[in-house]
Amino acid sequence: GDTSTEALQRLESDVLSRDPLLVIIELGGNDFLRKVPEEKTLKNISDMVDKIQARGSMVAIADISAGMLMKNYRKAYKELARQKGAIFIPNILSGIITNPRLKSDFLHPNRDGYKIVAMRIYRTISPYIDKKYKLVRK
């Protein structure tokens, strides 16, 4: 239920204090629903990426847009990832949001939907991590 502002406030205590190898940012949906300006969301995510990378961790930004829903975010997230040298994970909800068999409610995936999301994330980030869980710089 966090917005990007709340996630940014928790970043140090909940994420960076654990010295992560890779941080996946999958935010924006609650911002969108609460009508947080897109620019504010992007600034918060940009600040998170900077803080994470400053600690030596890799960052992946997940695109949660689906079809026309949040389509402006898709392009903005991809561009932000490019600018920051982060991994971009496209379309993690594609085909899930429109399929009631893959959702637990109006917006959220169910167990089967999350399996698909996890596989999409894994396929994108796995080339950046070797079998000993070390970063592979590309």
Disulfide bonds with the S-S distance in Angstrom:
none
